[in-house]
């Protein structure tokens, strides 16, 4: 009985691991696509410390600003 | 909400003040040009919240580089309620040049005399009240670093922002005063905002103003034509600059009294006599760089074991501290190894490996205990934890490297590096200004590519963007550490720190060589003049160092548990499943099929068809997944090594053991491994860096940059493999290089072929 229960737990955990793995891959890809569409940089660097963080978050060609 | 803009000369402490006001942790560096774009924060200690905008450093309001345009346009277009002008009190006269221009705008200005702590330390005296009287705007002494005077500054700036202000110019009493007055009236009549500022800029011949106000420019041109006497034939821009400096010297110089006599050297000057020496400057830089890599990647601390061996008949330290207790012995191995006492970087690396291996063993045991399916155990132990754990093992070494780099940057030494490299390589077409983003590339290519905006010359920007990835970034460091560690483990007498150092220097040398080649072929042109203020040396600030480290740690952990994790899962899946979605051995997997397709391409570089059992695909696949993030190369090594049969699952996720195993199984030579590392260093960088370079490159030119990366990495890795394997091939390589140089020189002189001008081919 205990062996059966252990086997069932193992199967459930295995299925959950599989689902989680697929979920992680899909989430990371979707997150990057969404961030890209929002105009946010996809570099994942620490933006607080980045000297050019503003460029990633609302990128505009500085040359176009000349007026 | 009111908006206050922080404006001032580069390296005057704007970002330090911004951090102090807003509680931000923006990157601060002791060199000019750290901030290349504006950033916003909020100050909350006034009756109402105030938005603070940190602008890039500028020397004047006549912009030459894109980031200067950003600063100028912000003040003109966004109309902040007050401009806080940060003035480096130790360089008062030069900093006030910008102040005189800011005062010409119809905007409230408050002057923050920063670095007063340094003024006091030097024994100098500053008369802020006299300065305030002369300038007619609030002047407050502050130390952004120590946090003194900031509250008073904000209160006075807030008060000034409530009162409004009309522009005034120090040029009114100069010979240009008359024409400036006329143009100001004309512009005011047209209701142009900031008429005085625009009038002054028109008279100075500012390119942007001349385009914007062609009618008023005619007035200036007519005045110039009629001018006689001292004004005849003069350059009005130079005249205005001269008049400003004369005014500053006459009226403001008295506000600062130096304790030291003129010509007496400061401590920074004395240090610079050695560190920026014409001959010793570069060797000293290389020694400092090597010391950095030794402390990070070395295994024999200060080569004590080797030195003891010299005096002891080849016998170094004999560390026999084995107790028989596995856990205790593993812990002792963190601090001591066969090479002797570990360096700080190696100790931290071993400690992290000890922790990750311990976690890995725990996870493996747990998965077995719950009787999870074999595929689930493989996915978790080999795929997920193997990939992520392998990358995490290198976090301490990356942090050590960054700590040492931050110390160099914060102390002011990095600015000197640009200076000494400029002196040495200017004749090859490289400007010292371009070296600043290149050196930033040691951290991450993304901010480095963005920093190229500070380069005024388009060709120089394009060239710099192309070679930035050659400066090995933090993500590539694990590849170097693992490969060099594995070679050192396999071959006695090889020092991993020396090998890593050699590869870093090789990357830098390649950058210099490629820029020199581009300067002579596809991107001819004059090298832009390099003028940079060398900041005073100071002891690195603990807070700054911790902020840099914290940012890097956050970045690494985030990356490990997102991109690296997802990539590891995908690699594991491709390695264990066939096209029919069935679990198979690695030889029948999708990864094997895809990798095998690329193997023949890698043969000239030493990691292709010549490898045993057709394992060439292993390295091709690792290089390809490295395009997503360079740390993936190490993750792929671990997962593939386990797939081939690496049995050390859960025992070691240090990257080195896997490479040693792959060397044995695939038969890759050390020459092939070095060529592989060189290929990864020089090839297309990660997607994020490539996207940033694309954004910073003129439209349509990025494809040439990608071709440049691919060709350079392929040819260089091939040459490295050939020369290291068969030394005599160096003669052929040298002959081809000499023929190429001769061809370029003769072609440029017009002796052969068409004489080429300065056109940009790519």
Interface residues (C-beta under 8 A of the other chain):
Chain A: X6 X7 X9 X10 X11 X13 X14 X17 X18 X21 X24 X25 X28 X29 X31 X41 X42 X43 X44 X45 X46 X48 X49 X50 X51 X52 X53 X54 X55 X56 X59 X61 X62 X63 X65 X66 X67
Chain B: X24 X25 X26 X27 X29 X34 X35 X36 X37 X38 X39 X66 X67 X69 X70 X73 X208 X212 X370 X371 X372 X373 X375 X376 X379 X380 X383 X384 X440 X444 X446 X447 X450 X451 X453 X547 X548 X550 X551 X552 X554 X555 X558 X559 X562 X563 X565 X566 X569 X570 X687 X688 X689 X691 X692 X695
